[in-house]
């Protein structure tokens, strides 16, 4: 019989290959056969977090929410409120709420995730930029471009420094900033950045946790 870790690794591979229904079954089997002495073992939180990603990818938001919430509950108790894994699950839950149109809830959780990341030296600047960019999109969706602007500009600065001017994340962030400037009434002839991307920005998910 496969071990708990083997089941999780199998589920991760299935998720990464786009086999979401099979990944869901493997995660569920891992939870059923975990047999861990501590019901709040952080390894279980990883499974719940990844299961939330699987449900999210299938637009099963009603199932993704309790999976994320369970992961968050375990992590906060086992790791404390200022751990990077707590910030990760807060972000994933914020992204879910954004997709459901729960913009205020999404904003609050994304701000919490950003605050945690900013005070941790171990966190990649790109993870900080991800939260900043997402917050800018949340504010833009709320009709608050003046609040969106500083977050988008901060995310763009980090991404330009880390990834270079030609990276797709940089150009898509530039496009988001163009939309924000236009919402603020800045004319096309005076935009401070080029309008070189026509597609709207999408918010990337975190990769599966291993």
N, C-alpha and C positions, 0 to 999 in steps of 0.2 A: 504494500500500500504506500503511495507517495507520502512523503513527509510534508508537514505544514509549509516549510520553506520551498520545497519543490513545487507544491501546488501554487504558491504565490509567484514563483518565477515563471511557471507555465502560463498563469493568468496574465502576467506582465507582457510576455511575448505575444500572446493572443491579442491583447489590447493594442500593442504597437503595430501589429500587422493588420489592424482594422477588423478583427473577428470579435466584435463586441459582445455578441450573445454568448459565444463560447467562453470569453474572458469572464463574463458575469457568472457563469456556472462554476468556473474554476475558483473564483474568489469566494463564492458561496460555499463551495466544498471545503475550502481552506478554513473558513470560519466554523463550519460544522465539525471539522476534524482537528481543530487547533489543539485542544487538550492542554492548554497552557494553565499553569497553576494560578496565575494572576489574571483575573478577568479584565484588568485595566493595563495589561501589557502593551507598551507602545507599538509592538509589532501588529497588534490587532488594529490599532489606529491607522497604520499604514494601509491595511487591507480595506478598512472602511473608507478611507480617503480615495483609494484607487477605485473602489466600487462606485463611489460617487462620480468619479470621472467617467466610468463606463456608462452609468445611467445618463449623465449629462450628454455624452456623445450620441446617445440614442433619443435625446429630447424627452427623457423620462424624469422630468424635474421633480415630480412628487416623490419619486424614489431616491433621487440624488440628495435631496435636502436632509432626510433623516440619517443617511450614510455620512454625509459631511458633519452633521451635528454630533453624531456618535464619535467620530474621529476627533473632533474638536474637544469634546468632553473628556475623553481619555487623555489627550495630549496636555490639556491645561492642568489636569490633576497630576499626571505623571512627570511632566516636564516643566511646569510653571507657565505663567502667562506671557513670558517674553522670550520664548524659544522660537527659532526659525521655522520649525515644523508647525507650530501654532499659527505663525504668520501665513504659512502656505495654505493651511486649511481655511483660515479666515478669508484669504484671497479667493480661493475656489468657491466658497459660499457667497462671497460678494459677487462673483461672476455669475453664479446661478441666479441670484436676486436681480442682477442687471438684465439677464435674459428673460426674467419673468415680469419685468417692468416695475419692480419694487426698488425704485431708484434711491429713496432715502435710506432704506436698509442696506442697499449695496454700497452707498457712499460711506455709511458709518463703519461697516466692516472693512472696507478698503482703506479707510483712514487709520483704523487700528493696525492693519497689516503693515502699512507704510511706517507708522510710528515705531513698531517693533524692529523693522528692518533698518531704519535709520540709526538705531542705537547699538546695533550689533556689528562689530568689526568683521565678522566672518561672512557677512552677507555680500553677495556680488552686487556691484552698482547696477547691473542690468536688472536684477530683481527689484531694486528700488525704482528704477525707470519704469518697469512694468506696472507697478502700483500707481506711479505718477501719471502715466499715460492713461490707465484705466480710469483714474479719478477725473482726468480731463474729459474723457468721453461721457462719463456719468453726468458731469456738470453741463456739458453741451446738450445732452439729452434732456436735462432739466430746464433748458433755456437760459443757462447762466454762463455765457461765454467769458465774462470777465473773471469768473472763478476758474474756468477751464484753462485760460491762457497761461498762467505761471506754471501749472503742473505740466502742460504739454511742452512748454519751452524747456523746463528742467529735464524732462524725459529725453527730448531731442538732443540736448547738450551731452548727456551721458552716452546716448547711443552713437552719436557722431564720434565721440572720443574713443569708444570701445570697439565700434564696428566699422567705422569709415563711412565716407559720404555715399558710397554706392550700395550699401546694404539695403535689402528690401524693408527692414524695420525702420531704417532711417528715412527712406523716401515715403513710407506710409505715414510716419509721424509728421513729416513735413506737410503731407496732404491734410492731416487732421488740423495742423496749425493754420493752414490756409482757410479751412472751413471756419475755424474760430475767428480769425481776422475778418472774414467776410461777415460773420454774424455780428461782429462789433462795428461793422460799417466801413471797414477799410476797403478802399477801391482796389481793383486788380492792378492798376498802374503803380500803386505805391506799396504793394505787398513786399515785405522784406525777404521772402524766400520764394524760390521758383515753384510754379504750379506744374509739376512734372508727373503727377500721379492722378489718374482719373478715378480709381476705385476707392470706395470708402474704407476706412480702417476697420479691421476686425481685431478682436481681443484674443491673444493667444492663451491657451491653457498651459498650465504647468505640465511638464513631462511626467510620465508615470513614476511613482516612487518605487525604488527597488529595495 
